[in-house]
Amino acid sequence: MPTVAIVGRPNVGKSALFNRLVGRKIAIVHDQAGITRDRLSAPSKVTKFPCEIVDTGGIGATLDDGFAEQVAFEADIAISTADLILFVVDAHDGITAIDSALSQKLRKAKAPVLLVMNKVDHDKHESAWSDFAKLGLGQGIAVSAEHGRNFGELVDAIDAALEPISHALGETPEMRQPEGIRIAIVGKPNAGKSSLANAILQDNRTIVSDIAGTTRDAIDLPCQFKNEHFTLIDTAGLRPRSKRDTSVEVFSAMRTEKAIRRADLTLLVIDLAAGITAQDRKIAQLILQEHKPCLIVLNKFDLYHPGAKKKNRIEEATEHVKRELFFLDYAPFVVVSAKQNESVELVLKEALKIRDFAQKYPSTGVLNRLLQKAIEKNPPPIDSKLKRRMKLYYGTVATDKTSELIPVPTYILFVNDKKLLQQSYSQYLSHQLRESHPGPGIPIVFSPRSRERRDLSPNTFSQKSH
């Protein structure tokens, strides 16, 4: 698809404009300069012609975090590969030295440049932004990304520029690149999430640094593997809530948690060399609470007991995972080294296996036979407080329609009193169900519902399933 790059100096409203064009709050919008570091990209939701919108870090400011050179490099890549460039300036500030320098650079770009004068909230600001014509990039369009002012005019201008490009590429308004399987890459800071994304893409698409918290936004990265479409979502590392000491980090954590919820599959990336920590377990609990399919990626295998035999190292890593993440026992794992590009292809191979198994959950009839057999083998215990035993009348299967690629079935159990389904017995039923239908990577979710037997229609269950 054609690419539309948003460039400009820091804090002119590029991320706010990006969010409006892609129809969701992906980029963090903050008054602090230099928040965006990586190139963020997502398909446009508002233009007539399909295109990829790319947000870049601010160019021309000296950032005190040591990322200025890498941010400028990412922006240069976006400019050189874009089919259309949106040059965003702050109408309130007028022309700055950085704006002038950037305009000289953009006039030499191969792609057409559209001047966007942002933060024009009222007509009274007209005299402030009219001077930008001096930059030699045309009259431009005055907008307010925050309030949506003149946004339709901007979209029309983008479509007008994209139309000949789209026709030349054979694109039509109906052609949109499929997202495919959405995979959220999550973990604590410095686990190697961005390195893993770059290794899978075979491209330095995200900034990698030893500094914790390098990635701030949740970055959508489309890719293909074995003719299958994927969208990798590289996320910010999650620190404990008590240690999130800035508003930017809080926003980053919110983006990561949202990425987990909208993903079809989560990759829990663990620094194997450092071992599984309490924070790794908390992130695993978050995945479990969201009932998300999961694949554990044990990264930095090259640093894990490097002197021992590979077979022994894998066996030890296996025991470590089973012991420390016992509650996430449904998640398979792969052992990789993103930095050394070792066994990285196993990640997407395993993701496809999880996708295939997810379509093979038991039918209602098979489910009831399995449950009946499990109860006959080991009846539910008597509740010590209620002095009653759970009675299972019937079970059925429902799936979440929001994730059709990797559906997570919910097993609805009609019982005499849902309070009687104890956690230990729920785990027992899970193990019995998984013996017949393994479903690696797919959680088993029970939803007990209290019903009296007389409340159930005779046609909804069989005598055998009682």
matplotlib code that plots the C-alpha trace (Angstrom):
import matplotlib.pyplot as plt

x = [0.0, 1.1, 2.8, 2.0, 4.8, 4.1, 7.2, 8.1, 10.0, 9.0, 5.8, 3.9, 1.1, 2.2, 1.0, -2.4, -2.8, -1.6, -4.3, -7.0, -6.0, -5.8, -8.9, -7.5, -5.3, -2.1, 0.5, 0.9, 0.0, 1.9, 3.1, 6.6, 8.8, 10.4, 7.8, 7.6, 10.8, 10.0, 8.2, 4.6, 2.5, -1.1, -3.6, -5.7, -9.3, -10.5, -9.0, -10.8, -7.7, -5.9, -2.6, -0.3, 0.1, 3.6, 4.3, 7.9, 9.8, 10.5, 13.4, 15.9, 15.8, 18.5, 16.9, 18.4, 17.8, 20.4, 18.0, 18.1, 20.3, 18.2, 15.0, 16.4, 17.5, 14.0, 12.5, 14.9, 13.8, 10.2, 10.9, 12.9, 10.3, 7.1, 4.7, 3.4, 4.9, 2.8, 5.1, 3.5, 4.3, 3.0, 0.9, 1.3, 5.1, 5.5, 8.4, 11.4, 14.9, 14.2, 11.2, 13.2, 16.0, 13.4, 11.6, 14.9, 15.4, 11.8, 11.9, 14.5, 12.4, 11.1, 7.6, 5.1, 5.0, 1.7, 2.2, 0.0, -0.3, -1.5, -3.0, -5.2, -8.2, -9.8, -9.9, -8.2, -5.0, -5.0, -2.3, 0.0, -0.1, -0.2, 3.6, 4.3, 4.0, 7.5, 8.7, 8.1, 5.8, 2.5, -0.2, -0.8, -3.9, -4.7, -6.0, -6.5, -5.6, -6.8, -10.3, -10.7, -10.9, -10.6, -9.8, -12.1, -10.2, -6.9, -8.3, -9.5, -6.1, -4.4, -6.8, -6.1, -2.4, -2.9, -5.2, -2.6, -0.2, -2.9, -3.8, -0.2, 0.1, -3.1, -4.8, -8.5, -10.5, -11.8, -8.3, -7.1, -4.3, -5.6, -4.3, -4.1, -3.3, -2.7, 0.2, 1.1, 4.7, 4.7, 7.1, 9.1, 11.7, 14.8, 13.5, 14.2, 10.8, 11.9, 14.9, 12.5, 10.2, 13.1, 14.4, 11.0, 10.7, 14.4, 14.6, 15.7, 12.1, 12.1, 14.8, 16.7, 18.7, 20.0, 18.1, 14.9, 11.7, 13.0, 9.7, 6.8, 4.0, 2.4, 3.7, 1.8, 4.2, 2.6, 4.5, 4.0, 5.1, 4.2, 1.7, -0.1, -0.6, 0.4, 0.4, 3.1, 2.4, 5.6, 4.8, 6.4, 8.0, 5.7, 7.2, 5.4, 2.7, 4.6, 7.7, 5.9, 7.2, 6.1, 2.8, 4.4, 5.2, 1.7, 0.3, 2.8, 1.5, -2.1, -1.2, 0.4, -2.6, -4.9, -2.7, -3.1, -6.9, -7.1, -4.6, -5.5, -2.3, 0.2, 3.9, 5.2, 8.9, 11.2, 14.9, 16.0, 19.5, 18.0, 15.5, 11.7, 11.0, 8.0, 7.2, 7.2, 4.7, 2.5, 2.4, 1.6, -1.3, -2.6, -2.6, -4.5, -7.0, -7.8, -8.3, -5.8, -4.0, -0.4, 3.0, 6.0, 9.2, 12.4, 14.8, 18.6, 19.2, 22.7, 23.5, 21.8, 24.5, 26.5, 29.1, 26.6, 25.2, 22.1, 20.0, 20.7, 20.1, 16.7, 15.7, 16.7, 14.8, 11.7, 11.8, 12.3, 9.2, 7.0, 8.0, 7.7, 4.8, 2.8, -0.5, 0.1, 0.5, -1.6, 1.0, 3.7, 7.1, 10.0, 13.6, 15.3, 18.0, 16.6, 20.0, 21.7, 18.7, 18.6, 15.4, 13.3, 11.3, 9.8, 7.7, 5.4, 5.4, 4.1, 1.6, 0.1, -0.1, -2.0, -4.3, -5.0, -5.7, -8.0, -10.5, -10.8, -12.7, -15.2, -18.8, -21.6, -22.4, -18.7, -18.3, -21.2, -19.9, -16.4, -17.9, -20.1, -17.1, -15.0, -17.7, -18.2, -14.5, -14.2, -17.4, -17.4, -16.6, -19.1, -18.7, -17.8, -19.8, -22.8, -23.0, -23.9, -22.4, -22.3, -24.6, -23.8, -26.9, -25.6, -22.6, -22.4, -19.7, -19.7, -16.9, -15.9, -16.8, -14.3, -11.4, -12.4, -8.8, -7.9, -11.2, -11.2, -14.2, -16.1, -17.5, -20.9, -21.9, -25.4, -25.2, -27.4, -25.4, -22.3, -20.8, -20.3, -17.8, -14.5, -11.3, -9.6, -12.5, -12.5, -8.8, -9.6, -12.2, -9.7, -7.1, -9.7, -10.8, -7.3, -6.4, -9.0, -8.6, -5.0, -5.4, -1.9, -1.8, -5.6, -7.0, -9.9, -12.6, -15.5, -18.6, -20.9, -24.5, -26.9, -30.0, -32.6, -33.1, -36.7, -35.7, -34.1, -36.1, -36.2, -35.0, -31.8, -30.1, -30.1, -30.7, -27.3, -25.6, -27.1]
y = [0.0, 3.6, 5.0, 8.4, 9.6, 12.2, 14.2, 17.4, 18.6, 17.4, 18.3, 19.7, 17.2, 14.4, 11.6, 13.3, 13.5, 9.9, 8.7, 10.5, 9.1, 5.5, 5.7, 4.6, 5.9, 4.0, 6.7, 8.3, 12.0, 14.0, 17.6, 16.3, 16.4, 13.3, 10.8, 8.9, 7.1, 4.3, 4.5, 3.7, 2.5, 1.4, 1.4, 4.5, 4.2, 7.5, 7.9, 6.6, 5.0, 2.4, 3.6, 3.0, 6.0, 6.2, 8.4, 9.4, 10.8, 14.5, 15.6, 18.3, 18.4, 17.2, 14.6, 14.0, 10.2, 9.4, 8.4, 11.6, 10.0, 6.8, 8.8, 10.9, 7.8, 6.3, 9.5, 9.5, 6.0, 7.0, 10.1, 8.1, 5.3, 7.4, 8.0, 11.2, 13.3, 15.3, 18.0, 19.1, 22.5, 24.3, 27.3, 28.9, 28.9, 30.2, 29.2, 28.0, 27.3, 23.6, 24.0, 25.9, 23.3, 20.5, 22.3, 22.5, 18.7, 17.9, 20.0, 17.5, 14.4, 12.3, 12.2, 15.1, 17.1, 18.4, 21.2, 20.7, 23.7, 22.1, 23.6, 26.1, 26.1, 29.4, 31.6, 34.3, 32.3, 32.9, 35.6, 33.3, 30.4, 32.3, 33.0, 29.3, 29.8, 31.2, 27.6, 27.0, 24.1, 25.7, 27.3, 24.2, 23.2, 24.6, 21.9, 21.1, 17.4, 17.5, 18.9, 17.6, 21.1, 21.0, 17.3, 16.4, 18.9, 17.3, 13.8, 15.0, 16.4, 13.1, 11.2, 13.6, 13.0, 9.2, 8.6, 8.6, 6.6, 4.0, 3.7, 3.2, 0.5, -1.1, -0.3, 0.3, 1.7, -1.9, -3.3, -3.4, -5.4, -8.0, -7.9, -11.6, -13.1, -10.3, -11.2, -9.1, -9.3, -8.7, -9.0, -7.0, -4.3, -5.6, -9.1, -8.6, -7.9, -5.4, -7.6, -10.5, -8.4, -7.3, -10.8, -12.1, -9.2, -9.6, -5.8, -3.2, -1.9, -0.9, 0.8, -1.7, -0.5, -1.7, 1.1, -0.2, 1.4, 2.2, 1.2, 3.3, 2.9, -0.4, -0.7, -2.7, -4.5, -6.4, -9.4, -12.6, -16.2, -19.2, -17.1, -16.2, -12.7, -11.6, -8.3, -8.2, -5.7, -4.7, -3.3, -1.4, -3.5, -3.8, -2.8, -3.2, -0.5, 0.9, 1.6, 3.4, 6.8, 8.9, 9.6, 8.4, 5.0, 4.8, 5.5, 2.9, 0.3, 1.1, 0.6, -2.7, -4.0, -2.9, -4.7, -7.9, -7.5, -6.9, -9.6, -13.0, -14.5, -13.2, -13.9, -13.8, -13.0, -14.0, -13.2, -16.8, -15.7, -13.7, -16.4, -16.1, -13.3, -12.2, -9.6, -12.3, -14.2, -11.0, -10.5, -14.2, -13.7, -10.8, -13.0, -15.6, -13.2, -12.0, -15.6, -15.1, -17.7, -17.7, -18.8, -18.4, -17.3, -18.1, -15.5, -15.1, -18.8, -18.1, -16.6, -19.5, -21.9, -21.5, -24.1, -27.0, -29.2, -27.9, -30.8, -30.4, -26.6, -27.2, -29.8, -27.4, -24.5, -26.8, -27.6, -23.9, -22.9, -25.7, -24.8, -21.0, -20.7, -23.8, -21.8, -21.1, -24.7, -24.5, -22.3, -24.1, -22.5, -22.1, -21.4, -18.7, -16.1, -13.0, -11.3, -14.3, -15.0, -18.6, -20.6, -17.4, -19.1, -21.4, -18.6, -18.1, -21.9, -22.5, -19.6, -21.4, -24.6, -22.8, -21.3, -24.7, -26.4, -23.6, -24.6, -28.2, -27.6, -30.4, -30.2, -30.0, -33.7, -34.7, -32.2, -33.7, -37.2, -36.1, -34.3, -37.2, -39.6, -37.2, -36.9, -40.7, -41.1, -38.5, -37.0, -33.3, -32.9, -31.8, -28.1, -27.8, -24.6, -25.2, -29.0, -29.7, -31.3, -29.7, -31.4, -30.8, -30.9, -29.9, -28.3, -26.4, -24.4, -20.8, -18.9, -15.2, -13.8, -11.0, -13.4, -15.8, -16.6, -18.1, -18.5, -19.3, -21.5, -20.8, -24.0, -23.0, -25.4, -25.5, -26.6, -26.6, -23.9, -22.2, -21.5, -25.3, -25.5, -25.4, -24.2, -27.6, -29.4, -26.9, -27.6, -31.4, -30.9, -28.8, -31.6, -34.2, -32.1, -31.4, -35.1, -35.6, -32.2, -30.9, -27.4, -26.1, -22.4, -22.2, -21.6, -23.5, -21.2, -22.5, -20.4, -22.1, -21.0, -21.8, -23.6, -25.8, -29.0, -28.2, -24.8, -26.6, -27.6, -31.4, -30.8, -29.0, -32.0, -35.8, -38.1, -39.6, -36.2, -36.0]
z = [0.0, -0.4, 2.7, 4.2, 6.6, 9.3, 10.1, 12.0, 15.0, 18.5, 20.2, 17.1, 17.4, 15.0, 17.2, 17.7, 14.0, 13.5, 16.0, 14.1, 10.8, 12.0, 14.0, 17.3, 20.1, 19.3, 19.8, 23.2, 23.1, 25.8, 26.3, 26.9, 23.8, 22.4, 23.5, 20.2, 19.3, 17.0, 13.7, 14.4, 11.5, 11.0, 8.1, 7.6, 8.7, 7.1, 3.6, 0.5, -0.8, 1.3, 2.8, 5.7, 8.1, 9.7, 12.7, 13.4, 16.3, 16.4, 14.3, 15.3, 19.0, 21.4, 23.5, 26.9, 26.8, 24.2, 21.4, 19.2, 16.6, 16.3, 16.2, 13.3, 11.5, 11.8, 10.5, 7.6, 6.6, 6.7, 4.5, 2.0, 1.6, 1.8, -1.1, 0.6, 3.4, 5.9, 7.3, 10.6, 12.1, 15.2, 14.1, 17.5, 17.5, 13.9, 11.8, 13.8, 12.7, 12.8, 10.6, 8.0, 8.0, 7.7, 4.8, 2.9, 3.4, 2.4, -0.8, -2.0, -1.2, -4.0, -2.5, -2.6, 0.6, 2.2, 4.8, 7.8, 10.2, 13.5, 16.6, 14.7, 17.0, 15.9, 12.8, 14.8, 14.5, 10.7, 10.8, 12.8, 10.3, 7.0, 7.3, 6.7, 3.0, 3.2, 3.6, -0.1, 0.4, -0.7, 1.4, 3.4, 5.5, 8.9, 11.3, 14.9, 15.4, 19.0, 18.1, 14.6, 13.0, 9.2, 9.4, 6.5, 4.3, 5.2, 4.4, 1.0, 0.3, 1.2, -1.1, -3.9, -3.6, -3.2, -6.1, -8.9, -6.7, -5.9, -9.6, -10.5, -7.9, -8.9, -5.6, -5.3, -2.4, -1.7, -1.2, 2.4, 3.7, 6.1, 9.7, 10.0, 13.4, 15.9, 18.2, 21.2, 22.3, 26.0, 28.9, 31.4, 30.3, 28.6, 28.0, 24.3, 22.9, 20.2, 19.3, 18.8, 16.6, 14.5, 14.2, 13.0, 10.5, 9.5, 9.7, 12.3, 12.5, 16.2, 18.3, 20.4, 23.5, 26.8, 28.4, 30.0, 28.7, 25.2, 23.6, 24.7, 22.3, 21.1, 17.6, 14.9, 12.6, 9.6, 8.3, 6.3, 7.0, 4.9, 3.0, 6.2, 7.4, 10.9, 12.8, 15.5, 18.3, 20.0, 23.4, 26.2, 29.0, 32.1, 35.4, 38.7, 39.3, 42.3, 40.1, 37.3, 38.2, 35.2, 33.4, 30.2, 31.7, 33.0, 29.5, 28.0, 30.5, 29.5, 25.8, 26.6, 28.6, 25.7, 23.2, 25.2, 25.1, 21.4, 20.4, 19.1, 20.7, 23.3, 23.3, 26.8, 26.3, 29.2, 29.7, 30.3, 31.3, 34.2, 35.0, 35.6, 38.1, 40.1, 37.5, 34.8, 36.9, 37.3, 33.5, 33.1, 35.6, 33.5, 30.4, 32.3, 33.7, 30.1, 29.0, 26.2, 24.1, 25.0, 23.7, 26.1, 24.3, 26.4, 24.9, 25.3, 25.2, 24.0, 27.5, 29.5, 30.8, 27.6, 28.6, 29.0, 26.3, 24.4, 25.3, 29.0, 28.8, 27.2, 29.8, 32.6, 31.0, 30.7, 34.4, 35.2, 33.3, 34.6, 38.2, 38.0, 35.6, 36.7, 36.6, 32.8, 32.0, 28.9, 27.2, 25.1, 24.9, 22.4, 23.2, 21.1, 20.9, 19.1, 19.1, 17.5, 15.2, 16.6, 16.3, 15.8, 13.0, 15.6, 17.0, 14.0, 13.3, 16.9, 16.5, 13.4, 15.4, 18.2, 15.5, 14.0, 17.4, 18.5, 15.8, 17.2, 20.5, 21.4, 20.3, 22.9, 22.7, 23.1, 25.9, 27.9, 27.5, 28.7, 31.7, 32.7, 32.5, 34.6, 37.3, 37.4, 37.8, 40.6, 41.9, 43.1, 46.9, 49.4, 50.2, 53.9, 54.4, 52.3, 53.1, 49.5, 46.5, 43.0, 40.5, 36.8, 34.6, 31.3, 29.5, 26.2, 24.3, 23.3, 21.5, 21.5, 18.0, 18.4, 17.8, 15.1, 14.1, 17.5, 19.3, 23.1, 23.9, 27.1, 28.6, 30.1, 32.9, 34.2, 37.8, 40.9, 42.5, 40.9, 44.3, 44.7, 41.8, 43.8, 42.2, 42.7, 41.0, 38.2, 37.6, 37.7, 35.0, 32.9, 33.1, 32.1, 29.2, 28.0, 27.9, 25.2, 23.5, 24.2, 22.6, 23.4, 23.9, 24.5, 28.0, 29.3, 30.6, 32.7, 33.2, 35.8, 35.9, 38.7, 37.5, 39.1, 37.2, 36.6, 35.0, 32.1, 29.1, 28.6, 25.0, 26.1, 27.7, 27.6, 30.5, 29.9, 30.5, 34.0]

ax = plt.figure().add_subplot(projection="3d")
ax.plot(x, y, z, "-o")
ax.set_aspect("equal")
plt.show()
